Amino acid sequence: MPTPTLHAEAPDGVLIGYRVHAASVDPSVEARSETDAALPPVLLVHGFASDAAITWETTGWVRALDDAGRSTITVDLRGHGSSDKPVNPESYAPELLGADLVAVLDSVGVEAVDIVAYSMGNRVVSALATSAAERVRRVVVGGAGPNELFASWAIDDARAVLLRDEAPRDPVIEQVLRPAIESGADREALLAVIEGVSGAPLSIPGGIPVLFVAGENDPVPAGVQELAREWGADFVSVPGRDHVSTLTSRAFKAAAIAFLAEA
């Protein structure tokens, strides 16, 4: 039976779609230790021009975490998937995106979570951790580094692709946006996301343990290894993987699950 999509209402009235995937119980396995049982749900936060199902369900993340005994909460960021899609850039200010995650946690009724985020989703998690650090136990930062991608884009190029189907001067913009257009994404909402998130920081309070994971051939998180060293955080490089293929990597899943299992 499909997991139902629920909605939490953000402080500004935007509805945020999410799903709760309870960990299955295998009666053939001995009872878990009290430490394992006390571990919080894992909140999975996708990146730009995607959604929770594409990023976390079809790639095997929900299943892998379930196999590890972890329940998960998958969320569609505003502008994506089953969530509302406002078209003004102000609706995508990082603090609003972070507040969306708080609204989801409140709706589910959980005090704190572990988090795995990917790409732009890490900017959203940064906003959550900065404003409500007590709601976050551990964070896995996947596919992101110190430089926010949209800040390097010319907004006129993004408008050309999204609103006029013209080729941009920067081929990377075409590579990122064209698949989203072909999948039927809301073009005006995506443009608003780009403008609202551009330049958002990657900043997680020092008391929260962080693991960085990046594909060996992924240019998006440039500088991530040095950032991990500055933060005193662990770093895992996934051999032979780019920004898209890193998500399906067993090595990524194994590293994240092991990190989140720590007390």
N, C-alpha and C positions, 0 to 999 in steps of 0.2 A: 504494500500500500504506500503510495507516494507520501512523503513528508509534507504536511500542509504549510503554506506560506502565511505567516502572521504579519501584522503591521504594528509598529510603535509610532506614536506621534511625537515628533520633535518639538522643542519649545516654540518654534516659529510656525507650527502647524503642518509641516511637511511629513508625509507618511513614509516610513522606512520599512521595507520588506525584510523579513528574516525567517529562518527556519531553525528549529531545535532538533538535533539528532541525538537522541539518548543512546548511550552506550549499551550495546546488547550484552546479555549475560549468557555465557556458555556454561550449562550445568556440569559439563565434564571437566571444567577447570576448577581447581581449588579456590576457595575464597581468597580474595585479594587482601593484602595487609591493610591495616588501618591507615597507613600513610598513603597507599595508592587510592583507597576509597575517599580520602580527604582532598584529593587533587581537584581543582576547580574545572569547569568546562573550558574548552579551548575556543576562543573567538577567532574566526577566520575572516580576514579583511582583504578583499580583492583589489586589483589595480584599475587603471583607467580603461574605459571602453570595453569592459568585460562585465561579468556578474558572478554571483556566488556559485551557481551551478556549473558554469564553464570552468571557473578557476579551481574550485575545490571538490566538486563532485565527480565530474568526468575525468579528472586527473588522478583520482584514487585517494585524495587526502582524507576525506570523511571516512572512507572505509579503513584506511591505514590507522587512523586515530581510534576508530572503533575497535579494531583488532588489538590496539594497545590499552583498551579499557577506558578510553577517554570519550566523553560526550562532547559534542561540538555545537556551536552556534554560527551559522553562516548568514551573512548580512549583505544585502544589495545596497551599495552606497547611493545616496540621492543622485539623480541623473542617470541611474543605471537599473537594469532589470525590472523588478516588481515595485521599486520605490518611485515616489513622485519625481517629476523632472522639471523643476523650475528653469526658466531660461534667462534669468538675470545673474550676472557674475557674483553679485553680493550674496546670493544664496549659497555660494560655495566657498565662503570664507572658512579657513581651517577651523576656527573655533566653533562654527556651526556644524561642520562635519564631525568634529569630536563630540559635540553634544548629541548628535544622532546616535553614536555608539552608547553613550550613557543612557539615552532613552530606551535603546534595545535591551541593555542589561537590566534596567528597571522593569521593563515589561516582562522579561523572562523571570525576574525575581532573584538574580544572583548578585552577590556583593562584589565579587572579584573574579577575574578570569586570567588564564594564560592566553597569549595572542600569537598567532602567526599571520603576518601581513606580507603582501607582495607589491612591489613597485610603488605606485602612487598611494596605495593603501597605507604605507608607512608614514606618510605625511599626516594622514587622518589619525593614525594611532598616536603619533607624536602630540597632536592636539589633545587627545584624550588623556594621555599620560601626564601632560603638563598641567591640565586643569583638574584632573581627578586621579592622581597617582595611586590612591588607596584602592582603586578598582582594578589595578593591573599588578599581577604577580611576576610574570616573566614575559619577555617579548622575543620573538624570532623575526628579524628584519631580513626579508628576502628580496633580492633584486633591486636594492636601493643603496645610494651612497650620499655623499655630502652635497652633490649638485642636483638641484631640482630640475627635471628635464624641460618643463614648459618655459622656464626662465630663459632658455637658450633659443626658443622659437620666436619667429616674427609673427605676431598675431594676425597680420594681414595674409600671411601664407596659410594659416589655419582657416581663416575665413574663406580664402579662395577655394580650398578643398571642400570644406563642409557646406558652404552656402552656394557656390557657383560651379562646383565640379571641375575646377581648373587645377592644373598641375602647379605645385609650389616650387619655389627655388630650392628648398631644402628637401632632398629625397626622403629623409628620415620621417618628415611629417606625413608624406604620402604613405610610407610603409606602415605607420602607426594608425592613421585615420581610415585608409581605404577599406581594410577588413571590417571596421566598425560600420562604415557606411553600407557595405554590401550585406551586413547582417541585419540591417534595418534599424540601427540605433537612431535616437533622436538627435539630429544634427545640431539644432540650436542649443540643446542642453549640453552636448559635448563641448561646444564652443564656450559656453558659460563656465563649465568645469575648468577648462584650460585657463581662462582669464582669472577665475577665482582662486585656483590653487597655485598659480605661477609664483615661484619664489618661496613657497611654504617651507619652513625649516624641518630638518630631521633632528629632533632634540628630545631625548628621553631622560627623565631625572636619574641621577646617579645611583639611587637606591634600588633601582629595578634592574635585575640581571638581563643582559642582552646577548643574543647570538646573531652574528651576521652571516648570511649565506648568499653567495653570488656565483653565477655560471662563469666558468673560465673564459668564455668567448662573448660575454655580455658587456657591451660598452656603457650601458645605462648607469650601473653603480660605480663608475670610475672613481678611484680614490677610497673605496670602501675598506680596503685592507689597512690603509693608514689610519682611517677613522676608527676602526676597531681597536687598533693599537693605542690611539689616544684615549679611548674610553676604557681601556683595560678589559675589552670584551673578546670573546672567542670569535674566530672567523673560520668558515669552511668554504673552500673553493670547489665547485663541482666540475670535474674535468669534461671538456668537450661540449659543454652546454652553452646555449645562448639565452637571451632573455625569455623566450617562449618555452624552449625545451627544458630549462631548469625546473620548471614547475612539475614535470612528470618524473623527475629523477628520484630513484629510490634512495640515493645518498642524501638528498635534501630531506626527504621524509624521515629517514632514520636519524639524521643529526638533530632535527627539530624535536622528534619524539623523545629522544634520549635527554636532550636539554630540558624539556618541559617536565620530565619525570623527576628532576632533581628537587630536593626539598628546599 
